[in-house]
Amino acid sequence: MIRGLELPYICSMEQLLARIDGLKKEITAYPDGDAEAFRIMYLGSKGLVKEIMGEMKNVAPENKKAAGQLLNEFKVFAESKYDELKQLSQKRQQDNGSEADLTLPGDSVPLGTRHPISLVRNKVVSIFQRLGFAVAEGPEIEDDWHNFTALNLPENHPARDMQDTFYISNPVKGGTDWLLRTHTSSVQVREMEKGKLPIRIICPGRVYRNETISARAHCFFHQLEGLYIAENVSFADLKQTLYFFVQEMFGSTVKIRFRPSYFPFTEPSAEMDISCLICNGEGCSVCKRTGWVEILGCGMVHPHVLDNCGIDSNKYTGFAFGMGIERITMLKYQIKDLRLFSENDVRFLKQFTGAV
Ligand code: DAH
């Protein structure tokens, strides 16, 4: 093309028709969705409709009328597509609105409650922690030494019969001496063997005994063991510690008493009773008309136990105690059947909310 001699561009009717045709196809295929994006692309001030309308100036004068008609029709076509898209998106918004109000709070997931045994265990632990006791744990599958022998219960000791043991394999037949721990006193031994003194620990945990399941007995239950070993620990320290525990757990009006008892691992040994919470010591069916209920066993750690665990029994003394968490829980909440704790009936469990 020679400069200055460019011929004016003439848009023929065929060209115009072809372009309109192409755009119509594009518009027809435009997906449902963003009406505003469509408006900007086709109908906006820099849109394709405006652009093709601009071709009018390039149309030969004799074609102007027909071209104007074609372009107007095309504009109406694009506008009706825009209206259609707008209506669709409004409908979609309304539909959403009738199905769900997005501003409403969601469905709440019902929260479970803590098991009463956990609630009471946590409370007991926190009381002793305030006295400086640390939590210690040990295995539920134990060996004979930690569960019995080290605790002054050598083989054939009659007191082993006090606790019907689940053995994992029979030592008589040449197996190992594994068993399910029958009490948390085994954790005492493990802590003493570590040799770090003084010791001031509590050991909460599950224990197992081969008992027939009834309202008052179960083949597994929970205990909490306490142990304090240092120089000059006396029975008075034991009494004061347990007295503090009872007052914090059951209230300041509850009385305590100690009865002499026997445990192979303590000497002297005692059982501790509290005045009955139901009848305030008057006598009722819960306390079997005595006014007292037993809650734990305790005593001064037997020198044999200290020696067995490598602690100098001439230098150190200590006290120990062990309580059943189920028992404390039953007294606290007046629950009469031990089986309720392991049946997992939600109607029972959901009654216990919050801390004790
Ligand atoms: N281990 C005993 C039992 O399971 C409870 C017990 C009694 C623990 C006296 C002690 C204790 O630490 O001194 O029946």
Residues whose N, C-alpha, C, O or C-beta is under 5 A from the ligand:
A	BS01	DAH	T182 H183 S185 G226 F263 T266 G297 C298 G299 A320 F321 G322
